[in-house]
Amino acid sequence: MVSNDRLISPVLEQVMATKIKATTLTLQASHVPLPLLPQKAADLIAEAVKAPAR
């Protein structure tokens, strides 16, 4: 999730993530954090791949 999103409300993002029981990471970025914070995004993806299926 990103805290400075002006396209999708960060509060709405949190509500949706909670509803699907998602593991989240909040980044200080705009709507598309990948170009700005590639290592943090890659770390989160790598962690998700290792996690057991629910």
Secondary structure, 3 states (H helix, E strand, C coil): CECCCCCCCHHHHHHHHHHCCCCCCCECCCCCCCCCCHHHHHHHHHHHHHCCCC
